[in-house]
Amino acid sequence: MPKRKDAPHGPGDLMAAILLGNLLSGASAEEALAKATGSVEVALETSESADELRLVSMPDWVDAEPWPVEKPPLK
């Protein structure tokens, strides 16, 4: 996920909520992280130049494509 200069308030809370929700629904850690990252990315894109996330007016973040997650090799 690219770093944003003027990100709105709330993406960390959204990330935690979606990640936890997916884990509690039985998703693997990789799947939950991929879904949460994809959703937060869409929410940030649609909320550009806003002070807070535009979650209600732009519900596309709910069905966002999961981001690819690479599992690091175990040492």
Backbone hydrogen bonds in HBPLUS format (Angstrom, degrees):
<---DONOR---> <-ACCEPTOR-->    atom                        ^
c    i                          cat <-CA-CA->   ^        H-A-AA   ^      H-
h    n   atom  resd res      DA  || num        DHA   H-A  angle D-A-AA Bond
n    s   type  num  typ     dist DA aas  dist angle  dist       angle   num
A0009-HIS N   A0051-ASP O   2.92 MM  42  6.13 176.2  1.93 135.4 134.3     1
A0014-LEU N   A0010-GLY O   3.05 MM   4  6.24 162.2  2.08 156.5 161.8     2
A0015-MET N   A0011-PRO O   2.88 MM   4  5.99 158.3  1.93 143.0 149.0     3
A0016-ALA N   A0012-GLY O   3.01 MM   4  6.23 165.4  2.03 148.6 152.0     4
A0017-ALA N   A0013-ASP O   2.97 MM   4  6.15 160.0  2.01 148.8 154.4     5
A0018-ILE N   A0014-LEU O   2.97 MM   4  6.14 168.7  1.98 156.2 158.7     6
A0019-LEU N   A0015-MET O   2.92 MM   4  5.96 164.2  1.94 152.0 157.2     7
A0020-LEU N   A0016-ALA O   2.95 MM   4  5.98 168.4  1.97 147.6 151.2     8
A0021-GLY N   A0017-ALA O   2.92 MM   4  5.98 161.5  1.95 144.8 150.9     9
A0022-ASN N   A0018-ILE O   2.98 MM   4  6.12 158.0  2.02 148.7 153.7    10
A0023-LEU N   A0019-LEU O   2.99 MM   4  6.24 157.4  2.04 148.9 155.6    11
A0024-LEU N   A0020-LEU O   2.85 MM   4  6.06 163.8  1.88 157.6 161.8    12
A0025-SER N   A0021-GLY O   3.06 MM   4  6.17 126.9  2.35 132.0 145.5    13
A0027-ALA N   A0022-ASN O   2.99 MM   5  5.47 159.8  2.03 157.9 151.3    14
A0026-GLY N   A0023-LEU O   3.06 MM   3  5.28 160.6  2.10 107.8 112.4    15
A0032-ALA N   A0028-SER O   2.86 MM   4  6.02 166.5  1.87 157.3 161.2    16
A0033-LEU N   A0029-ALA O   2.95 MM   4  6.04 159.5  1.99 146.3 152.0    17
A0034-ALA N   A0030-GLU O   2.95 MM   4  6.11 158.3  2.00 146.3 152.4    18
A0035-LYS N   A0031-GLU O   2.97 MM   4  6.18 163.3  1.99 152.1 156.1    19
A0036-ALA N   A0032-ALA O   2.96 MM   4  6.07 163.9  1.99 148.0 153.0    20
A0037-THR N   A0033-LEU O   2.91 MM   4  5.96 163.2  1.94 149.3 154.2    21
A0038-GLY N   A0034-ALA O   3.05 MM   4  6.16 162.5  2.08 145.2 150.1    22
A0067-TRP N   A0034-ALA O   2.97 MM  33  4.68 156.9  2.03 124.4 120.0    23
A0039-SER N   A0035-LYS O   3.02 MM   4  6.17 161.6  2.06 149.1 154.2    24
A0040-VAL N   A0036-ALA O   2.96 MM   4  6.12 163.6  1.99 152.6 156.9    25
A0041-GLU N   A0037-THR O   2.97 MM   4  6.08 157.8  2.02 147.6 153.9    26
A0042-VAL N   A0038-GLY O   3.15 MM   4  6.39 162.2  2.18 148.5 152.1    27
A0043-ALA N   A0039-SER O   2.95 MM   4  6.17 160.5  1.99 148.2 154.4    28
A0044-LEU N   A0040-VAL O   2.86 MM   4  6.05 154.2  1.92 150.5 157.0    29
A0045-GLU N   A0041-GLU O   2.95 MM   4  6.19 156.7  2.01 148.0 154.7    30
A0046-THR N   A0042-VAL O   2.96 MM   4  6.17 162.1  1.99 154.4 158.3    31
A0047-SER N   A0043-ALA O   3.08 MM   4  6.05 120.4  2.45 132.5 146.7    32
A0047-SER N   A0044-LEU O   3.24 MM   3  5.04 141.2  2.40  92.7 103.8    33
A0050-ALA N   A0047-SER O   3.01 MM   3  5.50 143.3  2.15 145.7 142.5    34
A0062-VAL N   A0059-PRO O   3.14 MM   3  5.91 162.8  2.17 122.6 126.7    35
